[in-house]
Amino acid sequence: MPARRLTASREIRAVLAARTSAHGRALVVYARCLGNDAPPRAAVVAGRKVGGAVARNRAKRRLRAALATTVLPAGTDLVVVARAAAVEREYAALRAEVAALVDRATTRANVAARAGAPA
């Protein structure tokens, strides 16, 4: 299911506050389970550690493209944080890492939501 964009800073902060994440070489995925059948939403962010404006925008474009090919579960908000390796990593490896980390983060978010943890 294609993801809509998560744009409001308060919504992005809510996902980060849920503290459910999966880390990789090129990115970190934060997830929050909403517990409904709403379409998935995602935000891609890149800090200044990634590089200059051109490098940050390239990393975000590549991660958005990789997210578009990944199946995202309904009722989930995701924040994908780029690391410097996202700019130089081969696209096939980046896409595989995105898929694996999204799966791991959403599984952890669903477990946390079922356990009654604030998600």
JOGIFEN-V890094 format. One record per residue. N is the residue number from 0. PSI is psi in degrees with one decimal (none if undefined). Layout:
n=(N:N)
psi=(PSI:PSI)
This chain:
n=(0:1:2:3:4:5:6:7:8:9:10:11:12:13:14:15:16:17:18:19:20:21:22:23:24:25:26:27:28:29:30:31:32:33:34:35:36:37:38:39:40:41:42:43:44:45:46:47:48:49:50:51:52:53:54:55:56:57:58:59:60:61:62:63:64:65:66:67:68:69:70:71:72:73:74:75:76:77:78:79:80:81:82:83:84:85:86:87:88:89:90:91:92:93:94:95:96:97:98:99:100:101:102:103:104:105:106:107:108:109:110:111:112:113:114:115:116:117:118)
psi=(126.5:145.0:142.4:167.1:138.5:111.6:-31.2:133.5:-31.7:-34.0:-38.8:-42.9:-35.4:-39.0:-44.1:-34.7:-23.0:-22.4:35.2:111.4:165.8:131.3:143.8:-174.9:-39.3:-11.5:167.0:134.5:123.7:137.3:151.1:124.7:125.5:-18.3:24.5:-174.8:24.7:152.3:147.9:149.1:147.6:149.2:141.9:124.8:151.8:121.8:178.4:-17.5:-21.8:-34.7:-160.9:-177.2:-40.0:-45.2:-41.9:-44.5:-37.1:-43.7:-43.4:-41.4:-44.5:-40.3:-37.4:-40.6:-40.8:-37.8:-34.9:-26.0:-2.0:137.7:122.0:136.2:147.1:150.9:27.4:136.3:134.8:143.4:120.7:119.9:119.7:145.0:169.9:-31.7:-16.7:-25.1:-40.9:-15.6:144.1:143.1:-38.8:-42.3:-38.4:-43.8:-40.0:-40.6:-40.3:-47.9:-43.9:-43.4:-35.0:-43.7:-45.4:-44.4:-41.0:-35.0:-45.4:-38.6:-39.3:-39.8:-42.8:-38.5:-39.4:-30.9:-6.1:6.5:149.6:113.4:none)
